[in-house]
């Protein structure tokens, strides 16, 4: 008995010493127990009047989160009325309901410590409401009221318009905003994707426009609810039915998507800002989610500039050369129409042209030589092993499911995601890099000290246009 | 550290959240396990099995506030350098690399020395720069780029990052729950065997970071000027990244010294939130971190900000629409007035019915946005800051006058019990919201532990309850007066 104990003690000590003397293994040679991955279940419902509902309970905290999506948004704003959907969002958020003045509604929400926000994006309005469990009943009643019977209080609606006008006045405060405005206009001229609200469009909008837009888009058939938190599913369904079950829809809006225009001729645009750093934005048209190469494109972007320190842009331009703090690429697939492929970064003025040249070379390199097997495997492992984080947060799980269905992704999108990533080969990478990345088609916007930029561009015999900031 | 943009904005976010959590007292607080290893390392664990993931924070009670004038910005630079690998990670052959690293260090130090001479020998400087470039080029062959990042990413890690604030430096990652040992192995390796490679290149990265956060960003520029004016003595006045001219002065020996002095278990807090068994996690931490030498505590900052005697003004000429910040000195936790300030700030600016939003945005329509927050840290006496974006054609001085009138109104029409109650509810509910994610909860706990003790969270509700309308009036009279104020404005051309 005693011997055994002593023996164990010695073994234990030895183990300790071994463990501490030198890490015999590199951290990446450790082995790990398998991770069980379960797709969280979400309960889905549809009401008689056509509203879609996605629910998931998690009562660890006494909070309820609601996200509503409503089909509509800036893509449907007629040219000349650019800004209408943003205005509608703000007018809903601040304009009260037929039953409650803005002040009364706000008072009630603030007393509950509820958070309400309404925003608009390309294809949808989004309403977020976060509320304490104890206030859920009343909050649902107020929310339904807001959807169905907004007041559009004249003073508040005017205030909301003024706020958008202030954004126009401040549109040149940040170089990144200037760059994205010019890039969007070059790639999608005269299209909702390529225009921003102006003083003209904003001042010409009327309250009638608001009311009409609300009637057109806020129809039960176009409304999707994602709710999570400390909920009882039956209770939620009962509340939705009580407050919105008798809501009858009218004629739906026109959801025709305006066709994308031809881009302007790619060129380098220089905009003068007397600052110590140039903001660069480069881009051309990208893809939509219906593209069969969706996953391969995602991977190519990871390798190029979407994978943080594991991407080539970051490695070369930041880590090896110290030319930038932030440099990345993005190839976010459009939900319906193709959106943009961009490369974005900032560097000292006298480094900007070099960074432009490097970005083009790095893209070209990926097209010509593709990726090595180890590089591809590393990227695949990252996408596959981090997939679990798509399901970490309950509300994100619910809204993800809702979003995928709202935008008509394939039903098995999540279930087959890993398989699709696993199947990708180095040949796919090279093919897709060649098909979707066109360094000679890049529109390039440089916002910085034009004196330095101009000299460097001329030295490199690069053609550019110096434009006056609007 | 990729997204560790705008360190100070993150900090503002902290400050907003800083008013702690009621529900914690009833719920999650029971689930926080606190341990202290023999070497002084503090460990906070919260088991949460809703998803097979873990958020891991390692925080050091050292930040920009602990720098002296010879080393401003060094805490942040060190944070960058700790992403460069160890003697085994990030290198193809450390033995072969070492002599090159030494030559690079010598060449770089010579250049730095030469640059500081009154009569710079430019030819010599050019020769040395060419040599440094050549050495760096050769060195690259031996480096495995950003290997921490690659290993974590391949194993499914997300949000691998770090941030430096005035009060602390933190290193964070979210991992699938089965990879906790990977975290312990990598993080303990970087504490033991860090190699500061690619130092001179990284200085340039930080220079670009500063340009991005301050030089081209009107909000950042104004904030920096405001702090440097409100504080004359206390190190809270200095930017976290250092001043522009500080950055090219960072040296490797200073970096090593700062690392050796302060990155020790007595100044260190590990916070894990997620799916693990606490006993296992603790054993793992003990195994990987338990034998680190305890070290000495970071000395307290002894600089005292003298009482402000008279308003200070600063104007920044910047090619952007006008903006304004107004700051008042105030005490920090655990001073009882700090709790009253939480309620006051919330009643003034949280939500659409808050006093300033109502008065300045809705009724008088002078500004588009108004925010009230604490800055720039919480370990030492800090500021209550009002941030205002005037509408076009509204003069900054009119915004200032309107703000003054609202502060005056706090005396003629004190906050009512209802307003205070509403503010209390808003504070506690937003804290709950901050706890929804593993990383949110981990950040909250580690931040409180840095400032003092995470258990503040538990007493917090009672402390808020103890604040009455008379306390609010008292802090307004005591602190929010002109002599204690810094007025910082930004616009094109001169002060409006």
Interface residues (C-beta under 8 A of the other chain):
Chain A: X19 X20 X23 X25 X26 X27 X28 X30 X32 X33 X34 X35 X36 X37 X58 X60 X61 X62 X63 X94 X103 X106 X107 X109 X110 X111 X112 X113 X115 X130 X132 X156 X159 X162 X163 X165 X166 X169 X170 X172 X173 X174 X175 X273 X274 X275 X276 X277 X279 X307 X308 X309 X310 X314 X315 X318 X319 X320 X321 X322 X323 X324 X325 X326 X346 X347 X348 X378 X381 X382 X384 X385 X386 X387 X388 X389 X391 X392 X393 X394 X395
Chain B: X2 X5 X23 X27 X48 X50 X51 X52 X53 X83 X88 X89 X140 X145 X146 X149 X150 X151 X153 X154 X155 X156 X157 X158 X160 X174 X176 X177 X178 X179 X181 X182 X185 X186 X189 X198 X200 X201 X202 X203 X204 X205 X206 X207 X208 X209 X211 X212 X215 X216 X217 X218 X287 X291 X319 X320 X321 X350 X351 X352 X353 X354 X361 X362 X365 X368 X389 X391 X392 X422 X425 X426 X428 X429 X430 X432 X433 X435 X436 X437 X438
